[in-house]
Amino acid sequence: MTKIDGKIEELLAKHPNLTKLEAIKIVAEKNERKKKKRVEKTDRSNAKKLRNEANRPERDGVDS
């Protein structure tokens, strides 16, 4: 049994009134939302890194 199958079975056990197709749809939608959130977080992190690099003064080999 795969991880997704396990999540579907858990959902069906918790909510016996759901059909298997409804449970699959719910799990798939949740996975899509999680993926989208991860991508947005990565984009924000990358933008922050670029902004910080742009604001960092260049060092010309001068040691402090």
FIMI-415669 format. One record per atom (N, C-alpha, C): x, y, z; atom name. Coordinates in steps of 0.05 Angstrom, whole numbers, m for minus. Layout:
# FIMI-415669
c1	c2	c3	atomo
X	Y	Z	CA
...
***
This chain:
# FIMI-415669
c1	c2	c3	atomo
17	m24	0	N
0	0	0	CA
18	25	0	C
12	43	m17	N
27	68	m19	CA
19	87	2	C
34	108	5	N
28	129	25	CA
1	142	19	C
m4	147	m6	N
m30	160	m14	CA
m53	141	m7	C
m50	115	m13	N
m71	96	m6	CA
m76	96	24	C
m55	98	39	N
m58	99	68	CA
m73	123	78	C
m67	146	65	N
m82	171	72	CA
m111	169	65	C
m117	156	42	N
m145	152	33	CA
m159	134	53	C
m146	112	61	N
m158	94	80	CA
m164	107	107	C
m145	124	116	N
m149	139	141	CA
m173	157	139	C
m175	171	116	N
m197	190	112	CA
m224	175	112	C
m224	151	98	N
m248	135	98	CA
m256	125	125	C
m236	118	141	N
m241	108	168	CA
m252	130	186	C
m242	154	182	N
m251	176	198	CA
m279	186	189	C
m284	185	163	N
m309	194	152	CA
m322	172	135	C
m335	153	148	N
m346	130	133	CA
m367	137	112	C
m379	161	114	N
m399	168	94	CA
m387	176	67	C
m361	180	65	N
m348	187	40	CA
m345	163	22	C
m347	167	m4	N
m340	146	m22	CA
m310	146	m27	C
m300	125	m38	N
m271	123	m43	CA
m263	145	m64	C
m280	150	m84	N
m273	170	m104	CA
m272	198	m91	C
m291	204	m73	N
m290	230	m59	CA
m265	233	m42	C
m257	211	m29	N
m233	212	m12	CA
m209	216	m29	C
m207	203	m53	N
m185	207	m71	CA
m183	236	m80	C
m207	247	m87	N
m208	275	m96	CA
m198	294	m74	C
m206	289	m49	N
m198	306	m27	CA
m168	305	m23	C
m157	281	m23	N
m128	277	m19	CA
m113	290	m42	C
m122	287	m66	N
m108	299	m89	CA
m109	329	m88	C
m132	341	m80	N
m134	370	m78	CA
m115	380	m56	C
m114	366	m34	N
m96	374	m12	CA
m67	374	m21	C
m60	353	m36	N
m32	351	m46	CA
m26	374	m64	C
m45	382	m81	N
m41	405	m99	CA
m37	431	m84	C
m53	435	m63	N
m51	459	m47	CA
m24	460	m33	C
m15	436	m23	N
11	435	m9	CA
34	441	m29	C
32	430	m54	N
52	436	m74	CA
54	465	m81	C
30	477	m84	N
29	506	m91	CA
41	523	m69	C
35	516	m44	N
46	530	m21	CA
76	528	m20	C
87	504	m25	N
116	500	m25	CA
129	517	m47	C
117	518	m71	N
128	534	m93	CA
128	563	m86	C
106	573	m74	N
105	601	m66	CA
126	608	m45	C
130	590	m26	N
150	594	m5	CA
178	595	m17	C
183	577	m36	N
209	577	m49	CA
214	602	m65	C
193	611	m79	N
195	636	m95	CA
201	660	m77	C
187	662	m54	N
192	684	m35	CA
221	682	m24	C
230	658	m18	N
257	655	m8	CA
278	663	m29	C
274	655	m54	N
292	662	m75	CA
293	692	m80	C
269	705	m79	N
267	734	m83	CA
282	748	m60	C
279	738	m36	N
292	750	m13	CA
323	748	m16	C
332	724	m25	N
361	720	m29	CA
372	740	m50	C
357	742	m72	N
366	760	m93	CA
367	789	m83	C
347	797	m68	N
345	824	m58	CA
369	829	m38	C
375	810	m22	N
397	813	m3	CA
424	814	m17	C
427	798	m39	N
452	799	m54	CA
455	826	m68	C
434	838	m77	N
435	863	m91	CA
442	886	m71	C
433	883	m47	N
439	904	m27	CA
466	901	m13	C
479	878	m17	N
504	873	m4	CA
526	889	m18	C
542	904	m3	N
563	920	m15	CA
585	901	m26	C
597	908	m48	N
618	892	m59	CA
644	896	m44	C
658	875	m40	N
684	877	m26	CA
706	875	m47	C
725	893	m46	N
747	894	m65	CA
772	882	m54	C
769	860	m40	N
793	847	m29	CA
804	861	m4	C
789	879	7	N
797	894	31	CA
789	877	55	C
808	869	71	N
801	854	95	CA
799	873	119	C
779	869	135	N
774	885	159	CA
788	874	183	C
***
